[in-house]
Amino acid sequence: MNTALVVIDMQNDYLCDKRKKKFSYDTEKLTAAVNSLIHKYHDAGQDVIYIRHIIQNLPTNRLLFGYSIAGTEGAELYPGLDIVTGLCFDKLLGDALTNKKLLATVTEKKYEELHLCGLDEFGCVTSTALGCKKRGIGVKIVRSGTATVFPADKAEKGRAKLKKAGVEYI
């Protein structure tokens, strides 16, 4: 099966020591799990695609968000992340497939399924999974390679929503 691993939003502003408190991910554990997936897929001859969430560098965005601002160190991929391909795409919205170049790549390479990992399980990972479903692209979320800052009750509701949409976890 022609499958690609999509690594979503593993960026400095979400994982580095200086990140905002609301991004309370276990950086070491998550990065180790994602790196293990990266090598597993790459060693099996499958593509690994990296996604960066980028927010336009405008004064209002710097005040409102203060993270993932275009052109800042915080928007760059986390240095502990293993980079094995040059397939890296930026997105402005939660659904990574709103990037036309990424969508064209998925179509050109004829991926039968995308396996998603990264951040946040109930933010951009969910948005991308639902975007795949909307476009008729096979998708699964790799549970061991995702993390969330959402509390357990919201996480369960999120997983139920994904299940109802036909998104599987592996």
ChimeraX commands (.cxc) that place a marker at each C-alpha (Angstrom):
marker #1 position 0.00,0.00,0.00 radius 0.5
marker #1 position 1.34,3.41,-0.97 radius 0.5
marker #1 position 1.30,5.20,2.38 radius 0.5
marker #1 position 2.96,8.34,3.71 radius 0.5
marker #1 position 3.57,9.39,7.29 radius 0.5
marker #1 position 2.52,13.00,7.87 radius 0.5
marker #1 position 4.27,14.67,10.82 radius 0.5
marker #1 position 2.15,17.64,11.89 radius 0.5
marker #1 position 3.29,20.78,13.73 radius 0.5
marker #1 position 6.32,19.41,15.56 radius 0.5
marker #1 position 7.66,22.95,15.95 radius 0.5
marker #1 position 9.73,24.88,18.48 radius 0.5
marker #1 position 6.84,26.97,19.81 radius 0.5
marker #1 position 5.02,23.81,20.89 radius 0.5
marker #1 position 7.96,21.74,22.11 radius 0.5
marker #1 position 10.91,23.89,23.21 radius 0.5
marker #1 position 11.68,24.81,26.82 radius 0.5
marker #1 position 10.55,28.44,26.26 radius 0.5
marker #1 position 7.08,27.50,24.96 radius 0.5
marker #1 position 3.84,28.89,26.38 radius 0.5
marker #1 position 2.50,27.00,29.39 radius 0.5
marker #1 position -0.63,25.95,27.52 radius 0.5
marker #1 position 1.53,23.71,25.30 radius 0.5
marker #1 position 2.26,21.21,28.07 radius 0.5
marker #1 position 3.36,18.30,25.89 radius 0.5
marker #1 position 5.93,15.77,27.08 radius 0.5
marker #1 position 8.49,16.82,24.47 radius 0.5
marker #1 position 10.97,14.03,25.10 radius 0.5
marker #1 position 8.40,11.23,25.00 radius 0.5
marker #1 position 6.54,12.60,21.97 radius 0.5
marker #1 position 9.69,13.35,19.98 radius 0.5
marker #1 position 11.08,9.87,20.65 radius 0.5
marker #1 position 7.80,8.27,19.52 radius 0.5
marker #1 position 7.56,10.41,16.37 radius 0.5
marker #1 position 11.23,9.83,15.49 radius 0.5
marker #1 position 10.68,6.09,15.85 radius 0.5
marker #1 position 7.75,6.33,13.41 radius 0.5
marker #1 position 9.77,8.46,11.00 radius 0.5
marker #1 position 12.49,5.82,10.79 radius 0.5
marker #1 position 10.01,2.93,10.62 radius 0.5
marker #1 position 8.21,4.46,7.62 radius 0.5
marker #1 position 11.36,5.75,5.93 radius 0.5
marker #1 position 13.16,2.40,6.33 radius 0.5
marker #1 position 10.11,0.70,4.76 radius 0.5
marker #1 position 10.46,2.96,1.71 radius 0.5
marker #1 position 7.46,5.12,2.55 radius 0.5
marker #1 position 7.51,8.90,2.33 radius 0.5
marker #1 position 7.63,11.11,5.40 radius 0.5
marker #1 position 5.99,14.52,5.04 radius 0.5
marker #1 position 6.53,17.36,7.51 radius 0.5
marker #1 position 3.95,20.07,8.14 radius 0.5
marker #1 position 4.53,23.45,9.79 radius 0.5
marker #1 position 1.65,25.59,11.05 radius 0.5
marker #1 position 2.49,29.17,10.09 radius 0.5
marker #1 position 0.65,32.28,11.22 radius 0.5
marker #1 position 1.25,35.45,9.23 radius 0.5
marker #1 position 3.72,37.83,10.87 radius 0.5
marker #1 position 1.35,40.71,11.58 radius 0.5
marker #1 position 1.23,42.84,14.75 radius 0.5
marker #1 position -2.27,41.59,15.59 radius 0.5
marker #1 position -1.22,37.93,15.17 radius 0.5
marker #1 position 1.88,38.44,17.31 radius 0.5
marker #1 position -0.37,39.80,20.07 radius 0.5
marker #1 position -3.29,37.43,19.59 radius 0.5
marker #1 position -1.37,34.20,19.08 radius 0.5
marker #1 position 2.31,34.77,19.78 radius 0.5
marker #1 position 3.32,31.38,18.38 radius 0.5
marker #1 position 4.08,29.86,14.96 radius 0.5
marker #1 position 4.68,33.33,13.60 radius 0.5
marker #1 position 6.20,33.28,10.10 radius 0.5
marker #1 position 9.93,33.97,10.05 radius 0.5
marker #1 position 10.50,33.27,13.74 radius 0.5
marker #1 position 12.59,30.53,15.33 radius 0.5
marker #1 position 9.45,29.28,17.06 radius 0.5
marker #1 position 7.83,28.41,13.74 radius 0.5
marker #1 position 10.71,26.15,12.70 radius 0.5
marker #1 position 10.65,22.38,13.08 radius 0.5
marker #1 position 11.85,21.23,16.49 radius 0.5
marker #1 position 15.59,20.43,16.32 radius 0.5
marker #1 position 15.11,17.10,18.10 radius 0.5
marker #1 position 12.93,15.91,15.22 radius 0.5
marker #1 position 14.66,13.65,12.70 radius 0.5
marker #1 position 14.37,15.00,9.16 radius 0.5
marker #1 position 14.71,12.27,6.52 radius 0.5
marker #1 position 13.11,13.94,3.48 radius 0.5
marker #1 position 12.74,17.36,1.94 radius 0.5
marker #1 position 8.96,17.04,1.87 radius 0.5
marker #1 position 7.97,19.95,4.10 radius 0.5
marker #1 position 4.86,22.06,3.65 radius 0.5
marker #1 position 3.48,25.09,5.47 radius 0.5
marker #1 position -0.17,25.53,6.30 radius 0.5
marker #1 position -2.19,28.52,7.40 radius 0.5
marker #1 position -5.20,26.52,8.59 radius 0.5
marker #1 position -5.67,23.41,10.72 radius 0.5
marker #1 position -6.23,21.09,7.77 radius 0.5
marker #1 position -2.82,20.52,6.17 radius 0.5
marker #1 position -4.48,19.62,2.87 radius 0.5
marker #1 position -5.56,23.23,2.42 radius 0.5
marker #1 position -1.99,23.69,1.16 radius 0.5
marker #1 position -2.44,23.21,-2.59 radius 0.5
marker #1 position 1.13,21.99,-3.10 radius 0.5
marker #1 position 0.68,19.29,-0.47 radius 0.5
marker #1 position -2.64,18.21,-1.98 radius 0.5
marker #1 position -1.00,18.07,-5.43 radius 0.5
marker #1 position 1.85,15.96,-3.99 radius 0.5
marker #1 position -0.63,13.54,-2.38 radius 0.5
marker #1 position -2.44,13.23,-5.72 radius 0.5
marker #1 position 0.72,12.92,-7.85 radius 0.5
marker #1 position 2.28,10.27,-5.60 radius 0.5
marker #1 position -1.02,8.39,-5.49 radius 0.5
marker #1 position -0.95,7.76,-1.75 radius 0.5
marker #1 position -3.69,5.32,-0.84 radius 0.5
marker #1 position -3.50,6.33,2.80 radius 0.5
marker #1 position -1.97,9.01,5.01 radius 0.5
marker #1 position -0.92,8.14,8.54 radius 0.5
marker #1 position -0.95,11.21,10.77 radius 0.5
marker #1 position 1.09,11.96,13.87 radius 0.5
marker #1 position 2.21,15.05,15.76 radius 0.5
marker #1 position 0.32,17.94,17.31 radius 0.5
marker #1 position -2.32,18.44,18.51 radius 0.5
marker #1 position -4.41,15.28,18.33 radius 0.5
marker #1 position -7.61,17.33,18.63 radius 0.5
marker #1 position -6.38,20.36,16.76 radius 0.5
marker #1 position -4.53,20.12,13.48 radius 0.5
marker #1 position -4.26,16.31,13.45 radius 0.5
marker #1 position -8.06,16.01,13.68 radius 0.5
marker #1 position -8.58,18.81,11.13 radius 0.5
marker #1 position -6.27,17.09,8.68 radius 0.5
marker #1 position -7.89,13.68,9.26 radius 0.5
marker #1 position -11.34,15.13,8.61 radius 0.5
marker #1 position -9.94,16.97,5.57 radius 0.5
marker #1 position -8.70,13.63,4.21 radius 0.5
marker #1 position -12.11,12.07,4.69 radius 0.5
marker #1 position -13.79,15.02,2.95 radius 0.5
marker #1 position -11.47,14.57,-0.04 radius 0.5
marker #1 position -11.78,10.77,-0.20 radius 0.5
marker #1 position -8.19,10.17,0.94 radius 0.5
marker #1 position -7.58,7.19,3.22 radius 0.5
marker #1 position -6.37,8.26,6.66 radius 0.5
marker #1 position -5.40,6.81,10.03 radius 0.5
marker #1 position -4.04,8.49,13.14 radius 0.5
marker #1 position -1.01,6.91,14.80 radius 0.5
marker #1 position -2.00,7.15,18.45 radius 0.5
marker #1 position 1.50,6.54,19.82 radius 0.5
marker #1 position 2.81,9.51,17.82 radius 0.5
marker #1 position 0.26,12.11,18.86 radius 0.5
marker #1 position -0.28,14.22,21.95 radius 0.5
marker #1 position -2.90,16.62,23.19 radius 0.5
marker #1 position -3.32,19.31,25.79 radius 0.5
marker #1 position -7.07,18.65,25.95 radius 0.5
marker #1 position -8.50,17.11,29.14 radius 0.5
marker #1 position -9.58,13.46,29.08 radius 0.5
marker #1 position -13.32,14.16,28.70 radius 0.5
marker #1 position -12.78,16.37,25.65 radius 0.5
marker #1 position -10.31,13.85,24.24 radius 0.5
marker #1 position -12.91,11.08,24.44 radius 0.5
marker #1 position -15.49,13.28,22.70 radius 0.5
marker #1 position -12.92,14.07,20.02 radius 0.5
marker #1 position -12.12,10.40,19.45 radius 0.5
marker #1 position -15.83,9.58,19.22 radius 0.5
marker #1 position -16.26,12.33,16.58 radius 0.5
marker #1 position -13.35,10.93,14.58 radius 0.5
marker #1 position -14.68,7.38,14.84 radius 0.5
marker #1 position -18.09,8.55,13.63 radius 0.5
marker #1 position -16.37,10.19,10.64 radius 0.5
marker #1 position -14.64,6.88,9.85 radius 0.5
marker #1 position -11.17,7.84,11.04 radius 0.5
marker #1 position -9.29,4.90,12.57 radius 0.5
marker #1 position -6.45,4.88,15.07 radius 0.5
marker #1 position -3.50,2.58,14.69 radius 0.5
marker link #1:1,2 radius 0.2
marker link #1:2,3 radius 0.2
marker link #1:3,4 radius 0.2
marker link #1:4,5 radius 0.2
marker link #1:5,6 radius 0.2
marker link #1:6,7 radius 0.2
marker link #1:7,8 radius 0.2
marker link #1:8,9 radius 0.2
marker link #1:9,10 radius 0.2
marker link #1:10,11 radius 0.2
marker link #1:11,12 radius 0.2
marker link #1:12,13 radius 0.2
marker link #1:13,14 radius 0.2
marker link #1:14,15 radius 0.2
marker link #1:15,16 radius 0.2
marker link #1:16,17 radius 0.2
marker link #1:17,18 radius 0.2
marker link #1:18,19 radius 0.2
marker link #1:19,20 radius 0.2
marker link #1:20,21 radius 0.2
marker link #1:21,22 radius 0.2
marker link #1:22,23 radius 0.2
marker link #1:23,24 radius 0.2
marker link #1:24,25 radius 0.2
marker link #1:25,26 radius 0.2
marker link #1:26,27 radius 0.2
marker link #1:27,28 radius 0.2
marker link #1:28,29 radius 0.2
marker link #1:29,30 radius 0.2
marker link #1:30,31 radius 0.2
marker link #1:31,32 radius 0.2
marker link #1:32,33 radius 0.2
marker link #1:33,34 radius 0.2
marker link #1:34,35 radius 0.2
marker link #1:35,36 radius 0.2
marker link #1:36,37 radius 0.2
marker link #1:37,38 radius 0.2
marker link #1:38,39 radius 0.2
marker link #1:39,40 radius 0.2
marker link #1:40,41 radius 0.2
marker link #1:41,42 radius 0.2
marker link #1:42,43 radius 0.2
marker link #1:43,44 radius 0.2
marker link #1:44,45 radius 0.2
marker link #1:45,46 radius 0.2
marker link #1:46,47 radius 0.2
marker link #1:47,48 radius 0.2
marker link #1:48,49 radius 0.2
marker link #1:49,50 radius 0.2
marker link #1:50,51 radius 0.2
marker link #1:51,52 radius 0.2
marker link #1:52,53 radius 0.2
marker link #1:53,54 radius 0.2
marker link #1:54,55 radius 0.2
marker link #1:55,56 radius 0.2
marker link #1:56,57 radius 0.2
marker link #1:57,58 radius 0.2
marker link #1:58,59 radius 0.2
marker link #1:59,60 radius 0.2
marker link #1:60,61 radius 0.2
marker link #1:61,62 radius 0.2
marker link #1:62,63 radius 0.2
marker link #1:63,64 radius 0.2
marker link #1:64,65 radius 0.2
marker link #1:65,66 radius 0.2
marker link #1:66,67 radius 0.2
marker link #1:67,68 radius 0.2
marker link #1:68,69 radius 0.2
marker link #1:69,70 radius 0.2
marker link #1:70,71 radius 0.2
marker link #1:71,72 radius 0.2
marker link #1:72,73 radius 0.2
marker link #1:73,74 radius 0.2
marker link #1:74,75 radius 0.2
marker link #1:75,76 radius 0.2
marker link #1:76,77 radius 0.2
marker link #1:77,78 radius 0.2
marker link #1:78,79 radius 0.2
marker link #1:79,80 radius 0.2
marker link #1:80,81 radius 0.2
marker link #1:81,82 radius 0.2
marker link #1:82,83 radius 0.2
marker link #1:83,84 radius 0.2
marker link #1:84,85 radius 0.2
marker link #1:85,86 radius 0.2
marker link #1:86,87 radius 0.2
marker link #1:87,88 radius 0.2
marker link #1:88,89 radius 0.2
marker link #1:89,90 radius 0.2
marker link #1:90,91 radius 0.2
marker link #1:91,92 radius 0.2
marker link #1:92,93 radius 0.2
marker link #1:93,94 radius 0.2
marker link #1:94,95 radius 0.2
marker link #1:95,96 radius 0.2
marker link #1:96,97 radius 0.2
marker link #1:97,98 radius 0.2
marker link #1:98,99 radius 0.2
marker link #1:99,100 radius 0.2
marker link #1:100,101 radius 0.2
marker link #1:101,102 radius 0.2
marker link #1:102,103 radius 0.2
marker link #1:103,104 radius 0.2
marker link #1:104,105 radius 0.2
marker link #1:105,106 radius 0.2
marker link #1:106,107 radius 0.2
marker link #1:107,108 radius 0.2
marker link #1:108,109 radius 0.2
marker link #1:109,110 radius 0.2
marker link #1:110,111 radius 0.2
marker link #1:111,112 radius 0.2
marker link #1:112,113 radius 0.2
marker link #1:113,114 radius 0.2
marker link #1:114,115 radius 0.2
marker link #1:115,116 radius 0.2
marker link #1:116,117 radius 0.2
marker link #1:117,118 radius 0.2
marker link #1:118,119 radius 0.2
marker link #1:119,120 radius 0.2
marker link #1:120,121 radius 0.2
marker link #1:121,122 radius 0.2
marker link #1:122,123 radius 0.2
marker link #1:123,124 radius 0.2
marker link #1:124,125 radius 0.2
marker link #1:125,126 radius 0.2
marker link #1:126,127 radius 0.2
marker link #1:127,128 radius 0.2
marker link #1:128,129 radius 0.2
marker link #1:129,130 radius 0.2
marker link #1:130,131 radius 0.2
marker link #1:131,132 radius 0.2
marker link #1:132,133 radius 0.2
marker link #1:133,134 radius 0.2
marker link #1:134,135 radius 0.2
marker link #1:135,136 radius 0.2
marker link #1:136,137 radius 0.2
marker link #1:137,138 radius 0.2
marker link #1:138,139 radius 0.2
marker link #1:139,140 radius 0.2
marker link #1:140,141 radius 0.2
marker link #1:141,142 radius 0.2
marker link #1:142,143 radius 0.2
marker link #1:143,144 radius 0.2
marker link #1:144,145 radius 0.2
marker link #1:145,146 radius 0.2
marker link #1:146,147 radius 0.2
marker link #1:147,148 radius 0.2
marker link #1:148,149 radius 0.2
marker link #1:149,150 radius 0.2
marker link #1:150,151 radius 0.2
marker link #1:151,152 radius 0.2
marker link #1:152,153 radius 0.2
marker link #1:153,154 radius 0.2
marker link #1:154,155 radius 0.2
marker link #1:155,156 radius 0.2
marker link #1:156,157 radius 0.2
marker link #1:157,158 radius 0.2
marker link #1:158,159 radius 0.2
marker link #1:159,160 radius 0.2
marker link #1:160,161 radius 0.2
marker link #1:161,162 radius 0.2
marker link #1:162,163 radius 0.2
marker link #1:163,164 radius 0.2
marker link #1:164,165 radius 0.2
marker link #1:165,166 radius 0.2
marker link #1:166,167 radius 0.2
marker link #1:167,168 radius 0.2
marker link #1:168,169 radius 0.2
marker link #1:169,170 radius 0.2
view
